[in-house]
Amino acid sequence: MYNLNDCTINSKHSYLLEYYSKIKSGEIIVGHELIQQLKNLIEDLDNPIYIFDNHSAEFRISFIEKFCKHTKSPFFGKPFKLDLWEKAFIESFYSFKWAETKLRRFKKAILLIARKNGKSTLCAAISLAEFFCGTGGNDIVCSSNDDAQAGIIFDEIANMREWSKALAKRSHKNNKGIFNLRNKSTIKKMSEKTQKKEGRNIDVGVVDEVHEMKDNTAVKPIEQSQSTKDEPILFLITTEGFVNNGFLDGELKYARKVLDKELEDPTLLIWLYTQDSEAEIWQDRESWYKSNPSLGIVKKFAYLEDQIRKAQQSKSDRAFTLAKDFNIKQNNSEAWLMPEDYENVETFDISEFQGGFAIGGSDLSRVGDLCSARALLMRKDDPKKYFYQQYFIPEAKLSFLKGAELEKYKKWIDDGFITISPGAENDFRLVSKWYYDLWKNYGIRFFNIGYDRWSATYFIQDLNELGFDTTKVKQDHGTLSEPYKMLERDFKAKYVVYSNNPIDKFCLGNASVDLNKNREILIVKPEGEKDKKIDGAVTMGICYRVYMDNRPIFLDLVNNN
């Protein structure tokens, strides 16, 4: 029997009970999803189909704390003293056994925990414990999306092994893996790109960065290779991410049904460090422990406070922080700007920039869509960017529009915001003529005109023949992330003046942001709404890319004009 008051099970101390007791007393703060898992485990202590024997768990905990040391600052060289949550996790996974067979109950665990809480170090230590303390002949793999990510835990294992003389002399490492000289166990790394994943005989699998996986390509071969094992181990460790309908989404959907007892899967341990709401993140500093159990020990409050400040100023920083530091799943194509960000009624007349310099930006579409042309202008000693713009559309496109949408486009055409191209295609000669007319009528000299690569060959040839310099701007995260971030800051500061152009506002309102794992953003159409127009937002980004690449020269031209 167990005694929650003194945290013992059959007279043995239990880290699971100690952890649960401190959570109930309020000494430790966790979210409701972990509380639910712990409650389920406590209930299972009275379930006759299980027995609770923490000998194996205690043995591995003792091994880790005796032989494993930290290999990264600020704890470099210090003994690995497990936190209570880590001991409770290990004990829970190893200690529940089937009463009939005495075999370990749990075969798979999902550990969802915010970054910088030591998940990779913990799993490296557990893997080492299996390597030296397991049954012998164990094949252990560290897996992820690519070799570099798979190498994070593998390298941590290798460094821990080398740091301990006792472990190093009993094992060997080469380019193929780590080998136990006595019990013939091995540790290797495997990624989604690894060849010959099938045919392996894996006992222990640790899969990192699960949030980036679109499907089960990296995980399924491990699960299949474990199908003949009585006591396999599969750890899926991750933070939340940005991949919609990816592998992690499916795993968590299933896990949460098991957690709520809608589905039955007694072999799955679900260890989720999640917030109970997004609002509490901004309102209650103490709630940060829910997704960060090592806060104040490994992860610093000052770091999180800094991330929160950045998140309040930037859409991309906010999405990244919520996902990676608080495990709040982010749709990777949420609205880029709020209406109050881009609302600006300030106007100007293009004649005010007579004889000035400009940077151009074009987003081209040949068939049935908007085409956007733009000029970015600046004044001496003025931080504002002034956008002068024109849109183009094929005449045939109008025949597909109906009702309110048709009336909206007709008004834009009547007001001179859209130029119609005869026929079914945009005539790019009209676009190049628009740039030429700005020079001819207002003496505006284009320093450079940026363009996307879509259908641009004849357009660029036409511009070059007219004497304009051009630059191709790739539509990808790496190229446009910083320009869009700068543009976002300028919008919030009211430094972007676009004369309240209604099509610009329309495009800005449609623009969604796609955030990748490198914290880079790209402006895209909303998820599932491919007919939405964002061309105006795209040309703003193109102009900013050219501006950022040539800022000193361009500003010198503006200031000395």
C-alpha positions in Angstrom: 0.0 0.0 0.0 1.0 3.6 -0.3 0.9 6.5 2.1 0.7 9.9 0.5 1.2 11.7 3.8 4.8 10.4 4.3 5.3 9.7 0.5 6.0 6.0 0.9 4.9 2.9 -1.0 5.4 -0.4 0.9 7.7 1.5 3.2 9.9 2.7 0.3 10.2 6.4 -0.4 8.4 7.4 -3.6 9.4 10.4 -5.7 6.1 10.2 -7.5 4.2 10.6 -4.3 6.6 13.3 -3.0 6.1 15.3 -6.3 2.3 14.9 -6.2 2.2 15.9 -2.5 4.1 19.1 -3.1 1.9 19.9 -6.0 -1.2 19.4 -3.9 0.2 21.6 -1.1 1.0 24.4 -3.6 4.7 24.2 -3.1 5.2 23.2 -6.7 3.1 24.6 -9.5 2.1 22.6 -12.6 -0.7 22.7 -15.1 -3.9 20.7 -15.1 -2.7 18.2 -17.8 0.2 17.0 -15.7 -2.0 16.9 -12.6 -4.4 14.7 -14.4 -1.6 12.2 -15.4 -0.3 12.2 -11.8 -3.9 11.5 -10.5 -4.3 8.7 -12.9 -1.0 7.2 -11.7 -2.0 7.5 -8.1 -5.3 5.7 -8.9 -3.3 3.0 -10.6 -1.5 2.2 -7.3 -4.7 0.6 -6.2 -5.3 -1.2 -9.5 -4.7 -4.9 -9.0 -3.5 -5.4 -12.6 -0.4 -3.4 -11.7 2.3 -3.7 -9.1 4.6 -0.8 -8.2 8.3 -1.7 -7.8 10.7 1.2 -7.9 13.9 -0.8 -7.7 14.7 -0.3 -11.4 14.0 3.4 -11.2 16.0 3.9 -8.1 18.9 2.0 -9.6 19.0 4.3 -12.6 18.5 7.4 -10.6 21.5 6.4 -8.4 23.6 5.6 -11.5 22.8 9.0 -13.1 23.7 11.0 -9.9 26.9 8.9 -9.3 28.4 8.7 -12.7 26.9 11.4 -14.9 28.1 15.0 -15.0 27.0 18.1 -16.8 29.0 18.9 -19.9 27.7 22.4 -20.6 28.0 25.7 -18.8 27.0 27.0 -16.3 27.0 23.5 -14.7 30.1 22.1 -16.5 31.8 19.3 -14.6 29.2 19.3 -11.8 27.5 16.1 -10.8 24.0 15.5 -12.3 21.7 16.0 -9.4 18.2 15.2 -10.7 15.4 17.6 -9.9 12.3 16.1 -8.2 10.3 16.3 -11.4 13.0 14.3 -13.2 13.0 11.6 -10.5 9.2 11.4 -10.5 9.3 11.0 -14.3 11.9 8.2 -14.2 10.1 6.5 -11.3 6.7 6.6 -13.0 8.1 5.2 -16.2 10.0 2.3 -14.7 8.1 1.3 -11.6 4.6 0.3 -12.9 4.7 -3.3 -13.9 2.0 -5.8 -15.0 1.1 -8.0 -12.0 0.7 -11.1 -14.1 4.0 -10.9 -16.1 6.1 -8.6 -13.9 7.1 -6.8 -17.1 7.3 -3.0 -17.3 4.0 -1.4 -18.1 5.1 1.7 -20.0 6.7 1.4 -23.3 6.4 4.9 -24.6 6.6 8.4 -23.0 5.8 11.8 -24.4 7.7 14.6 -22.6 6.4 18.0 -23.7 8.4 20.7 -21.9 9.6 24.2 -22.7 13.1 24.8 -24.0 16.1 25.1 -21.7 14.6 22.9 -19.0 17.2 20.1 -19.4 15.1 17.6 -21.4 18.0 16.6 -23.7 20.4 16.2 -20.8 17.9 14.1 -18.9 17.3 11.8 -21.8 21.0 11.5 -22.5 21.5 10.4 -18.9 18.7 7.9 -19.0 20.2 6.5 -22.2 23.5 6.1 -20.6 21.9 4.3 -17.7 20.3 1.9 -20.1 23.6 1.5 -21.9 25.4 0.4 -18.8 22.6 -0.9 -16.5 20.2 -2.5 -19.0 19.9 -6.2 -19.9 22.9 -6.2 -22.3 22.9 -6.2 -26.0 20.7 -3.2 -26.1 20.5 -1.1 -29.3 19.9 2.6 -28.3 19.2 5.2 -31.0 19.1 9.0 -30.8 16.8 10.2 -33.5 15.4 13.5 -34.9 14.6 15.2 -38.2 18.2 15.5 -39.4 21.6 14.3 -38.4 22.5 17.6 -36.7 19.5 17.4 -34.4 19.9 13.7 -33.8 23.5 14.5 -32.8 22.4 16.8 -29.9 21.5 14.0 -27.5 24.1 11.6 -29.0 26.9 14.2 -28.4 25.6 14.8 -24.9 25.7 11.1 -24.2 29.3 10.9 -25.6 30.5 13.8 -23.6 29.0 12.4 -20.3 30.6 9.1 -21.1 34.0 10.7 -21.7 33.8 12.9 -18.6 33.5 9.8 -16.3 36.7 7.7 -16.2 34.6 4.7 -14.9 32.3 4.9 -17.9 34.9 5.8 -20.5 37.1 2.7 -19.8 34.1 0.4 -20.1 33.1 1.7 -23.5 34.4 2.8 -26.9 33.3 5.5 -29.4 34.0 5.8 -33.1 32.3 7.3 -36.1 29.7 4.6 -36.1 28.6 5.0 -32.5 29.3 4.2 -28.9 29.9 0.6 -27.8 29.8 -1.1 -24.4 32.8 -3.4 -24.3 31.3 -5.6 -21.6 27.6 -6.0 -22.3 27.7 -5.4 -26.1 25.1 -2.6 -26.0 25.4 0.2 -28.6 24.3 3.8 -29.0 23.9 5.3 -32.5 22.1 8.3 -34.0 19.4 8.1 -36.7 17.5 10.8 -38.5 14.7 11.0 -40.9 17.3 11.1 -43.7 19.2 8.0 -42.5 19.3 5.2 -45.0 18.3 1.6 -44.2 16.1 2.5 -41.2 14.3 -0.7 -41.6 15.7 -4.0 -40.3 17.0 -2.5 -37.0 16.6 -4.1 -33.6 16.0 -1.1 -31.4 15.5 -1.4 -27.6 15.6 2.2 -26.7 14.7 5.1 -28.9 14.9 8.8 -28.0 13.3 11.1 -30.5 14.0 14.8 -30.2 12.4 17.9 -31.8 9.2 16.0 -32.5 7.4 19.3 -33.1 9.1 19.8 -36.5 8.0 16.5 -38.0 5.3 16.6 -40.6 4.7 12.8 -40.4 5.9 9.6 -38.7 8.8 9.0 -41.1 11.4 9.2 -38.3 9.4 7.5 -35.6 7.6 4.6 -37.3 10.8 2.6 -38.1 11.7 2.7 -34.5 8.3 1.6 -33.3 8.3 -1.2 -35.9 11.7 -2.4 -34.8 10.5 -2.6 -31.2 7.5 -4.8 -32.0 9.2 -8.0 -30.8 10.5 -6.5 -27.5 8.9 -7.2 -24.2 10.1 -4.0 -22.6 10.9 -1.4 -25.3 11.5 2.2 -24.5 10.5 5.1 -26.7 10.8 8.7 -25.5 9.3 11.5 -27.6 10.7 14.7 -26.3 9.7 18.1 -27.6 8.5 21.6 -27.2 5.4 22.9 -29.0 6.0 24.2 -32.6 4.5 25.6 -35.7 3.8 22.7 -38.0 0.0 22.4 -38.6 -1.5 18.9 -38.6 2.0 17.5 -38.1 3.1 14.4 -36.3 3.1 16.0 -32.9 -0.4 17.3 -33.3 -1.6 13.7 -33.9 0.4 12.3 -31.0 -0.9 14.9 -28.6 -4.5 14.6 -29.8 -4.3 10.8 -29.1 -2.4 11.3 -25.8 -5.0 13.8 -24.4 -7.8 11.4 -25.1 -5.9 8.8 -23.2 -5.3 11.3 -20.4 -9.0 12.0 -20.2 -9.8 8.3 -20.4 -11.7 8.6 -23.7 -9.2 6.1 -25.0 -7.4 3.3 -23.2 -3.6 2.9 -23.7 -1.9 1.7 -20.5 1.5 1.6 -22.2 1.7 5.4 -22.8 3.1 7.8 -20.2 2.0 11.4 -20.9 4.1 14.0 -19.2 3.0 17.4 -20.4 4.3 20.7 -18.9 1.6 23.1 -20.3 0.0 26.3 -19.3 -3.7 26.3 -18.4 -4.3 29.5 -20.5 -2.3 32.1 -22.5 -3.7 34.9 -20.4 -2.0 33.7 -17.2 1.4 34.0 -18.9 1.0 37.8 -19.1 -0.8 38.2 -15.8 0.9 35.7 -13.4 4.6 35.3 -13.3 4.3 32.3 -11.0 2.3 30.4 -13.7 5.5 30.2 -15.8 6.5 27.1 -13.7 3.7 25.1 -15.3 5.7 24.8 -18.6 9.1 25.4 -17.1 9.6 23.0 -14.1 13.4 23.8 -13.9 12.7 27.5 -13.8 15.1 29.2 -11.3 17.4 26.2 -11.4 18.4 25.7 -15.1 16.3 28.3 -16.8 16.4 31.9 -15.5 13.5 34.2 -14.7 15.5 37.1 -16.2 15.6 35.2 -19.5 11.9 34.7 -19.6 11.2 38.2 -18.6 13.3 39.4 -21.5 11.4 37.1 -23.9 8.1 38.4 -22.6 9.2 42.0 -23.3 10.2 41.1 -26.8 6.9 39.2 -27.4 4.9 42.3 -26.5 6.6 44.2 -29.3 6.8 41.7 -32.1 4.4 39.2 -33.7 7.1 36.7 -34.5 8.7 37.0 -31.1 5.4 36.5 -29.5 4.6 33.4 -31.5 8.0 31.9 -30.9 8.0 32.6 -27.2 4.5 31.2 -26.6 5.4 28.0 -28.5 9.0 27.4 -27.2 8.9 28.9 -23.7 5.3 28.1 -22.7 4.2 25.3 -25.0 1.2 27.2 -26.4 0.7 25.8 -29.9 0.9 28.4 -32.6 -0.8 28.3 -36.0 2.1 29.0 -38.3 0.0 31.3 -40.5 -1.7 33.7 -38.1 -2.4 37.4 -38.9 0.7 39.4 -39.3 -0.5 42.8 -38.2 -3.5 44.0 -36.2 -5.6 46.8 -37.8 -4.4 49.3 -35.3 -0.8 48.5 -36.4 -1.2 49.5 -40.0 -4.0 52.1 -39.6 -2.5 55.5 -40.8 -4.5 58.2 -42.4 -1.5 60.4 -43.2 -1.3 61.2 -46.9 1.1 62.9 -49.3 1.3 64.0 -52.9 3.8 62.4 -55.2 4.8 65.8 -56.5 6.3 66.5 -53.1 9.1 64.1 -54.1 9.9 65.9 -57.5 13.4 65.1 -58.5 14.0 62.6 -55.6 15.3 59.1 -55.3 13.2 55.9 -54.8 13.4 52.2 -54.4 11.0 50.1 -56.4 9.3 46.8 -55.6 7.2 44.6 -57.9 5.1 41.5 -57.2 4.2 40.0 -60.6 1.3 37.8 -61.5 0.7 36.9 -65.2 -2.8 35.3 -65.2 -6.0 36.3 -63.4 -4.6 38.0 -60.3 -3.4 41.4 -58.9 0.0 42.7 -59.8 1.6 45.3 -57.5 4.2 48.0 -58.3 5.6 50.2 -55.6 8.0 53.1 -54.9 9.6 53.6 -51.5 10.6 57.3 -51.0 12.2 59.1 -48.1 12.9 62.7 -47.0 16.0 64.2 -45.5 16.1 63.8 -41.7 12.8 62.0 -41.7 12.6 58.4 -40.5 9.3 57.7 -42.3 9.0 55.6 -45.5 6.5 56.9 -48.0 4.9 54.4 -50.4 3.5 55.3 -53.7 1.8 52.4 -55.4 -0.2 51.1 -58.3 -2.0 47.8 -58.9 -2.8 46.0 -62.2 -5.3 43.4 -63.1 -6.3 41.5 -66.3 -9.6 42.6 -67.8 -10.8 39.0 -67.9 -10.5 38.7 -64.1 -13.3 41.1 -63.6 -15.8 38.7 -65.3 -15.2 36.2 -62.5 -16.0 38.7 -59.8 -19.5 39.1 -58.4 -21.6 41.1 -56.0 -19.8 43.2 -53.4 -16.4 42.0 -54.5 -17.0 43.2 -58.1 -18.3 46.6 -56.8 -15.2 46.9 -54.6 -12.8 46.4 -57.6 -14.8 48.7 -59.8 -14.5 51.5 -57.2 -10.7 50.9 -57.0 -10.5 51.1 -60.8 -12.6 54.3 -60.9 -10.5 55.9 -58.2 -7.4 55.1 -60.2 -5.8 52.6 -57.9 -5.9 49.8 -60.5 -4.8 49.7 -64.1 -6.6 47.2 -66.3 -4.6 45.0 -68.7 -6.6 44.0 -71.9 -7.2 40.3 -72.2 -6.6 37.5 -69.7 -3.0 38.3 -68.7 -1.3 41.1 -66.9 0.7 43.2 -69.4 4.0 43.8 -67.6 4.8 46.6 -70.1 2.2 48.7 -68.3 4.1 48.1 -65.0 7.4 49.1 -66.5 5.7 52.1 -68.0 4.4 53.1 -64.6 8.0 53.3 -63.3 9.1 55.2 -66.4 6.3 57.7 -66.0 7.4 58.5 -62.5 10.8 59.4 -63.8 9.3 61.3 -66.9 6.6 63.2 -65.0 8.2 63.8 -61.6 11.9 63.3 -62.2 12.0 60.4 -59.6 15.1 58.4 -60.1 15.0 54.8 -59.1 18.1 53.6 -57.3 17.0 50.0 -57.8 13.8 48.0 -58.4 13.3 44.7 -56.6 11.2 42.0 -58.1 10.1 38.5 -57.3 11.2 35.8 -59.7 7.7 34.8 -60.9 7.2 35.5 -64.7 9.8 38.2 -64.6 12.0 37.7 -67.7 10.5 40.1 -70.2 9.6 42.6 -67.4 13.2 42.8 -66.3 14.4 43.1 -69.9 12.0 45.9 -70.4 13.1 47.8 -67.3 16.8 47.3 -68.1 16.2 48.7 -71.6 14.6 51.8 -70.0 17.8 52.2 -67.9 16.6 50.9 -64.6 18.7 48.7 -62.3 17.0 45.7 -60.9 17.5 43.1 -58.2 15.8 39.7 -57.8 14.4 39.2 -54.3 13.7 35.5 -53.3 10.4 34.9 -51.6 11.7 32.9 -48.7 12.2 33.2 -44.9 15.9 33.9 -45.1 15.6 36.7 -47.6 12.6 38.5 -46.3 12.4 37.8 -42.5 14.4 40.9 -41.4 12.7 43.3 -43.9 9.3 42.2 -42.6 10.4 42.5 -39.0 11.7 46.0 -39.7 8.5 46.9 -41.6 6.4 45.6 -38.7 8.3 47.9 -36.3 7.9 50.8 -38.6 4.2 50.2 -38.9 3.8 50.2 -35.1 5.8 53.4 -34.9 3.6 55.0 -37.6 6.7 55.4 -39.8 5.0 53.9 -42.9 2.9 56.3 -44.9 0.9 54.8 -47.8 -1.7 57.5 -48.2 -4.3 55.3 -46.7 -4.5 53.3 -50.0 -7.5 50.9 -49.7 -5.8 48.1 -51.6 -2.7 48.3 -49.4 -5.0 48.1 -46.3 -6.8 45.1 -47.9 -3.5 43.3 -48.5 -2.2 44.1 -45.1 -5.3 42.8 -43.5 -5.0 39.5 -45.4 -1.3 39.0 -44.7 -0.5 36.1 -42.4 2.9 35.3 -40.9 4.7 31.9 -41.3 7.3 31.4 -38.7 10.0 28.7 -39.1 12.3 27.0 -36.6 15.0 29.6 -37.0 12.6 32.4 -35.8 12.4 33.7 -39.4 9.1 35.0 -40.8 7.6 35.1 -44.2 4.3 36.8 -45.2 1.9 34.3 -46.7 -1.8 34.0 -47.5 -4.0 32.8 -44.7 -4.3 29.0 -44.2 -6.8 27.6 -46.6 -7.6 30.9 -48.3 -5.5 31.0 -51.4 -7.7 33.6 -53.1 -6.8 36.2 -50.5 -4.6 39.0 -51.9 -1.4 40.0 -50.2 0.5 41.5 -53.1 0.8 44.9 -51.6 2.3 43.6 -48.4 4.8 41.5 -50.5 6.0 44.6 -52.5 6.5 46.4 -49.2 8.8 43.6 -48.1 10.7 43.6 -51.4 11.2 47.4 -51.1 12.5 47.0 -47.6 14.9 44.2 -48.6 16.5 46.4 -51.3 16.5 49.3 -48.8 18.2 47.3 -46.1 20.9 46.0 -48.5 21.7 49.5 -49.8 20.7 51.7 -46.8 23.9 53.8 -46.5 24.1 54.6 -50.2 20.4 55.3 -50.6 20.2 57.6 -47.5 23.3 59.4 -48.7 21.4 60.1 -52.0 18.3 61.2 -50.2 20.1 63.5 -47.7 22.3 65.1 -50.4 19.7 65.5 -53.1 
